[in-house]
Amino acid sequence: MAGRTISEKILARKSGQPVRAGDLVVCEVDCALGTDGSVPMALDYFKAMGGERLCDPGRLVFALDHYVPPTSTQTIGLHRVMRDFADRHGIMLHEAGAGIGHQLIVETGRALPGGLVVGADSHAVTYGALNCFATGIGSSDLAAIMLCGRIWLRVPETIRVVLTGELPSDVYAKDIALALAGRLGADGAAYQALEFAGPGVATLALEDRLVLSNLAVEMGAKNGIFPADAETTAYLQGRTDQAFEPVAPDPDASYSRTVEIALDELTPQIALPHLVDRVVPLADASGTPIQMVYLGTCTGGRLRDFHQALDVLRAGGGVAPGVQLVVTPASREVRDAMAADGTLDALVGFGATVVEPGCGSCCGTCGVIPGDGVSVISTANRNFRGRMGNAKASIYLASPAACAAAATRGVVTDPGKVSR
C-alpha cells in the first residue's frame, strides 16, 4: 500500500485512525480562530445547540479585525458581544488594532508543525506554511468546536507542487502563487491539499511560504501545506515554548497529480479584474492606468512586503501624481517593526495613507474604499467585483514590488523596469 501525504498523516494523528484520502474523520482541533466576521453567528449557533460551557477555552482565539475601526453602531455592538463572551469564558481575544487574525495566529505561535489549526475565515489556510493542517471553516463548525473541541473532515486528495530553481530578482512569492492560480484555475484544486515540495522550497523565507499557503484557497484547495525545515524552526523561535512534531510525506505517498514550477523561469505576474485566475504575465498588462495602490492584507502586509515595496518606491522617485497609496500593516508587531526601522515614516513621506492594522480595505468592510471607475492594484488575494466595497472599481492583484512600481508611474509597470 502506498505511503501517506503530509495531510493524511496529520489527520491520521488527530483522529487516531489510519486514514486515507476520501475518508471521513473526526479530529481533535489544536486551535480555532474566530473573527468579528464569523463569531457573532457562531455564538447564535452555540446558543441554538444548547451551549453553556466551552470544551476548552485555551484552544480558541477571537480577533477583532474585519471592522477596524468599527464603522457603525452595529459593528460596535458586535465587538462588545465578542468581548463579553470572551471575558466570561476565558478566551484569548485580540483587540481591534492588534491585526489580522491569521497573522496573529502565526505570530503568537499557535500554528505549529504537525498540528490541526482551523479558522472561521477562508484564509485560515495561511498557517499551512508552518507544516500544520490549516483550513477555513464555517460559523456552525466553530460553534461545534466550542462545544466539543472536535471537527469532522473529509481527508483531501493531494496535489504535489514541486518548486525548482530560485526566483530571479524582481520576481516574488506572489508571482509564484498567481502563476499557480493561473495554471490550476479558481477551482482546479477543489477540496484537495496543495503540498509544496522540491528544492525551491528551501529558497523561500517563511513569509514567502505564507503567501503561497494563503492563496491556496483561491484555487479551491482545502489547505496548502509546506514541509518543516530550519526556516520553520527559526521563525517559531521565541514565539512558542510548546513541543511540536513536524510531519513529512512518505517517499511513496500517492498524489492526485504533480505540478512543477521552475522558479528561475518565472516573470512578474498579474491577475486581471475580476477573477483571481485571470492571470497573465505582468508585461501583457503594462501601461494600464492605476489610480489606487493597496499594500496590506494577510497576503501582502508583512514587513518583508513593505520593504520590497519601499525599495521600488525609492528607486522610482516616489508616488506619481493622481495615485492614492494606502498602507495597512497586517499586525501591530509589523507596524512597530516598520516604525522602528524607518519604513513607516518613509511610506508616509511618500504620501501614503496608513490604516490601523487589520483587514482594512481588502474586504471592503472598513478602511479606504476605491471610488467609481477606479483601478486598484493590490497585494491582496481576491479581486472579484465589489471585493473592496465598490462594485464599480476594478482590482488587479500583484506582488508588493509590482504594486509599488505602478505607484511610481501611475500605470502597471514591471518592477524591474523602475530605475535603481
C-alpha positions in Angstrom: 0.0 0.0 0.0 1.2 3.5 -0.9 2.6 5.8 1.8 0.8 8.9 3.1 0.9 12.6 2.3 1.5 15.2 4.9 -2.2 16.0 5.2 -3.1 12.3 5.5 -0.5 11.8 8.2 -1.6 14.8 10.3 -5.3 13.9 10.1 -4.5 10.3 11.0 -2.6 11.6 14.1 -5.5 13.9 15.1 -8.2 11.3 14.5 -6.4 8.3 15.9 -7.3 6.4 12.7 -5.1 5.1 9.8 -6.9 7.4 7.3 -6.6 7.8 3.5 -7.8 10.4 1.1 -11.6 10.3 0.9 -12.1 9.0 4.4 -14.4 11.0 6.8 -12.8 11.6 10.1 -13.5 13.3 13.4 -10.4 15.1 14.6 -9.2 16.9 17.7 -8.5 20.6 17.0 -5.4 22.2 18.4 -6.6 25.8 17.9 -9.6 27.6 16.3 -9.8 31.2 15.3 -13.0 33.3 15.1 -13.2 36.8 13.8 -15.7 39.6 14.1 -16.9 38.4 10.7 -17.8 35.0 12.0 -18.0 34.8 15.8 -21.4 36.6 16.2 -23.1 34.0 14.0 -21.1 31.2 15.8 -22.5 32.5 19.1 -26.0 32.2 17.8 -25.3 28.6 16.7 -23.7 27.9 20.1 -26.8 29.0 21.9 -29.1 27.1 19.5 -27.0 23.9 20.2 -27.7 24.4 23.9 -24.2 25.6 24.6 -23.4 26.8 28.1 -19.8 25.8 28.8 -16.8 25.6 26.4 -14.9 22.3 26.0 -11.5 24.0 26.2 -11.3 27.8 26.0 -7.5 27.5 25.6 -8.0 26.2 22.1 -9.9 29.3 21.0 -8.8 32.7 19.7 -11.0 35.6 18.8 -9.8 38.5 16.7 -11.5 41.9 16.1 -10.0 42.5 12.6 -12.7 42.9 9.9 -14.2 46.1 11.3 -11.2 48.2 12.4 -12.2 50.8 13.4 -15.9 49.9 13.8 -17.9 51.5 11.0 -21.3 51.6 12.6 -23.2 51.2 15.9 -24.0 47.7 14.7 -20.3 46.7 14.4 -19.6 48.4 17.8 -22.3 46.1 19.2 -20.8 43.0 17.6 -17.4 43.8 19.2 -19.0 44.3 22.6 -20.7 40.9 22.4 -17.5 39.2 21.5 -15.6 40.9 24.3 -18.2 40.0 26.8 -18.3 36.3 25.7 -14.5 36.0 25.6 -14.2 37.6 29.1 -16.9 35.4 30.6 -15.4 32.2 29.2 -11.7 32.9 29.3 -11.0 33.1 25.6 -7.9 34.9 24.2 -9.2 37.9 22.4 -7.1 40.2 20.2 -8.4 43.7 20.3 -9.2 45.9 17.3 -5.9 47.3 16.1 -3.9 44.2 17.1 -4.0 43.0 13.5 -5.4 40.3 11.2 -6.4 37.1 13.0 -4.4 35.0 10.6 -1.2 37.0 11.1 -1.7 36.9 14.9 -2.2 33.1 14.9 1.2 32.8 13.2 3.0 35.5 15.2 1.9 34.1 18.6 3.0 30.5 17.8 -0.5 29.0 17.8 0.2 27.3 14.4 2.7 24.5 15.0 4.2 21.8 12.8 2.1 18.6 12.8 -1.0 20.4 14.3 -4.6 20.9 13.2 -5.5 24.6 13.2 -8.7 26.0 11.8 -10.3 29.4 11.4 -13.8 30.6 10.7 -12.5 32.5 7.7 -11.3 31.0 4.4 -7.8 32.3 4.6 -7.0 30.2 7.7 -5.2 28.1 5.1 -2.3 30.6 5.6 -1.0 28.6 8.6 -0.1 25.6 6.5 3.2 27.4 5.7 4.2 26.2 9.2 3.6 22.5 8.4 0.2 22.2 10.1 -3.1 21.2 8.5 -4.9 24.5 8.4 -8.3 25.2 6.8 -11.2 27.6 6.8 -14.5 26.5 8.5 -18.0 27.9 8.9 -19.5 29.6 11.9 -21.5 26.4 12.8 -18.3 24.4 12.7 -16.7 26.9 15.1 -19.7 26.6 17.4 -19.3 22.8 17.4 -15.6 23.1 18.2 -16.5 25.4 21.1 -18.8 22.7 22.4 -16.7 19.6 21.9 -13.2 20.5 20.6 -13.5 18.4 17.5 -14.4 18.8 13.8 -15.3 16.3 11.1 -13.4 16.5 7.8 -13.1 14.5 4.6 -9.4 13.7 4.1 -8.4 15.5 0.9 -6.5 14.1 -2.0 -3.2 16.0 -2.5 -1.7 17.8 -5.5 2.1 17.9 -5.2 3.5 21.2 -6.2 7.2 20.8 -6.9 9.3 24.0 -6.8 12.7 24.0 -8.5 15.3 26.7 -9.0 15.4 30.1 -7.4 13.4 33.3 -8.1 15.1 35.9 -10.2 15.4 39.4 -8.9 12.1 41.4 -9.3 10.1 38.1 -9.1 8.4 37.3 -5.7 6.3 34.8 -3.9 3.1 36.5 -5.1 4.2 35.8 -8.6 4.6 32.1 -7.8 1.1 32.0 -6.3 -0.5 33.8 -9.2 1.3 31.6 -11.7 -0.1 28.6 -9.9 -3.6 30.0 -9.8 -3.4 30.7 -13.5 -2.4 27.1 -14.2 -4.8 25.4 -11.9 -7.8 27.7 -12.2 -10.1 29.0 -9.4 -11.5 25.5 -8.8 -8.7 23.4 -10.1 -7.7 22.1 -6.6 -11.3 21.9 -5.3 -11.2 20.1 -1.8 -7.7 19.0 -2.4 -4.5 19.7 -0.5 -1.6 21.6 -2.1 1.6 20.1 -0.8 4.7 22.1 -1.7 7.9 20.3 -2.2 11.2 20.3 -4.1 14.5 22.1 -3.7 12.9 25.5 -4.4 11.2 25.4 -1.0 14.4 25.9 0.8 15.0 29.2 -1.1 11.8 30.7 0.2 11.5 32.7 3.5 8.7 31.7 5.9 6.9 34.9 4.9 7.0 33.8 1.3 5.5 30.5 2.2 2.7 32.2 4.0 1.8 33.9 0.7 1.6 30.6 -1.1 -0.4 28.8 1.5 -2.8 31.9 1.8 -3.5 31.8 -2.0 -4.2 28.0 -1.9 -7.9 28.6 -1.2 -8.2 30.8 -4.3 -7.6 27.6 -6.3 -10.3 25.8 -4.3 -7.8 24.0 -2.1 -8.8 22.7 1.3 -5.3 23.5 2.6 -1.8 24.4 1.4 1.0 22.9 3.3 4.8 23.0 3.4 7.3 20.7 4.9 9.1 21.9 8.1 12.7 22.8 7.9 15.3 25.1 9.6 13.4 28.1 8.3 10.2 26.9 10.1 12.1 26.3 13.4 13.9 29.7 13.2 10.6 31.5 12.7 9.0 29.8 15.7 12.0 30.5 18.0 10.8 32.8 20.8 7.2 32.5 19.6 6.3 29.3 21.4 7.6 27.1 24.2 5.4 24.1 23.2 6.9 21.0 21.8 6.0 20.1 18.2 6.5 17.2 15.9 6.9 18.0 12.2 5.4 15.8 9.6 6.9 14.8 6.3 5.3 12.8 3.4 6.3 9.2 2.9 8.6 8.7 -0.1 5.9 6.6 -1.8 3.0 8.8 -1.0 0.1 8.9 -3.5 -0.8 12.2 -5.2 -3.7 13.1 -7.5 -1.3 14.9 -9.7 2.1 16.7 -9.7 2.6 20.3 -10.9 6.1 21.6 -11.3 7.1 25.3 -11.2 10.6 26.3 -12.2 11.1 29.4 -10.1 14.1 30.6 -12.2 11.8 30.8 -15.3 9.1 32.9 -13.7 8.4 36.5 -14.6 6.2 39.0 -12.8 2.5 38.1 -12.9 -0.7 40.0 -12.5 -4.4 38.9 -12.0 -6.8 41.0 -14.1 -10.2 42.0 -12.9 -12.4 40.3 -11.8 -11.1 36.8 -11.4 -8.1 35.6 -9.4 -7.2 33.0 -12.0 -7.3 35.5 -14.9 -3.5 35.7 -14.7 -1.2 36.9 -17.3 2.5 38.0 -17.4 2.6 41.5 -16.0 4.2 42.7 -19.2 1.0 41.9 -21.0 -0.9 44.5 -18.9 1.9 47.1 -18.9 0.7 50.6 -19.3 -2.8 50.0 -17.8 -3.7 53.2 -15.8 -3.8 52.8 -12.0 -5.4 55.3 -9.6 -5.1 53.4 -6.2 -2.3 51.2 -4.8 -3.1 49.0 -1.8 -0.3 47.5 0.3 -1.5 45.2 3.1 -3.7 42.2 3.9 -2.9 38.7 5.2 -1.3 38.1 1.8 0.9 41.1 1.5 1.0 43.1 4.7 4.2 41.8 6.4 7.4 43.7 7.0 9.2 41.8 4.1 6.4 43.0 1.8 6.7 46.7 2.8 10.5 46.5 2.4 10.1 45.2 -1.1 7.6 47.9 -2.0 9.7 50.7 -0.4 12.8 49.7 -2.3 10.8 50.2 -5.6 9.2 53.5 -4.4 12.6 54.9 -3.6 14.1 53.7 -6.9 11.2 55.2 -8.8 11.3 58.6 -7.1 8.0 58.3 -5.1 4.3 58.2 -5.9 3.1 59.6 -9.3 0.6 62.4 -9.2 -3.0 61.2 -9.1 -2.2 57.9 -7.4 -3.5 57.1 -3.9 -1.2 54.9 -1.9 -2.9 53.0 1.0 -0.9 51.0 3.6 -2.3 48.6 6.1 0.1 46.6 8.3 -1.0 43.0 9.0 -0.4 43.4 12.7 0.8 45.8 15.4 4.0 43.8 15.5 4.5 44.5 11.8 3.6 48.2 12.3 6.0 48.5 15.3 8.8 47.0 13.2 8.0 49.4 10.4 8.2 52.3 12.8 11.5 51.0 14.3 13.4 50.7 11.0 12.0 53.8 9.4 9.8 52.1 6.8 6.6 53.7 8.2 8.0 57.2 8.1 9.3 56.7 4.6 5.9 55.5 3.3 4.2 58.4 5.0 6.8 60.7 3.4 5.7 59.3 0.0 2.1 60.4 0.9 0.7 57.0 2.0 -2.5 56.8 4.0 -1.7 54.4 6.8 -4.6 52.5 8.2 -4.8 50.7 11.6 -3.6 47.1 11.5 -6.4 44.8 10.4 -8.2 43.6 7.3 -8.6 47.2 6.1 -9.8 47.8 2.6 -9.3 44.3 1.4 -12.9 43.1 2.1 -14.5 46.5 1.9 -15.8 46.5 5.4 -13.6 49.3 6.6 -10.6 51.3 5.6 -10.2 53.3 2.3 -12.8 52.4 -0.3 -12.0 53.0 -4.0 -14.2 55.4 -6.0 -16.3 54.6 -9.0 -14.3 53.7 -12.1 -11.0 53.5 -10.0 -8.5 50.8 -11.0 -6.7 49.4 -7.9 -3.6 47.3 -7.9 -3.4 45.3 -4.6 -1.3 42.9 -2.7 -4.5 41.1 -1.6 -5.8 37.7 -2.5 -9.2 38.4 -4.1 -10.3 40.8 -6.9 -13.9 39.9 -7.6 -16.3 42.7 -8.4 -17.2 44.6 -5.2 -14.4 43.0 -3.1 -13.1 46.3 -1.8 -16.5 47.8 -1.2 -17.3 49.2 -4.6 -18.6 47.1 -7.5 -17.7 49.9 -9.9 -14.0 49.6 -9.2 -11.6 47.2 -10.8 -8.9 45.3 -8.9 -5.6 43.9 -10.1 -3.5 41.6 -8.0 0.3 41.6 -8.0 3.4 41.5 -5.8 4.2 44.3 -3.4 7.1 45.4 -5.7 4.8 45.4 -8.8 2.2 47.4 -6.8 4.9 49.9 -5.8 6.1 50.1 -9.4 2.6 51.1 -10.5 2.5 53.7 -7.8 5.6 55.4 -9.2 4.4 55.5 -12.8 0.6 55.6 -12.5 0.4 52.6 -14.8 1.1 48.9 -14.4 4.9 48.6 -14.6 7.4 45.8 -14.3 9.3 46.5 -11.1 12.5 45.5 -12.9 12.0 48.4 -15.3 11.9 51.0 -12.5 15.4 52.5 -12.4 17.5 51.7 -9.4 
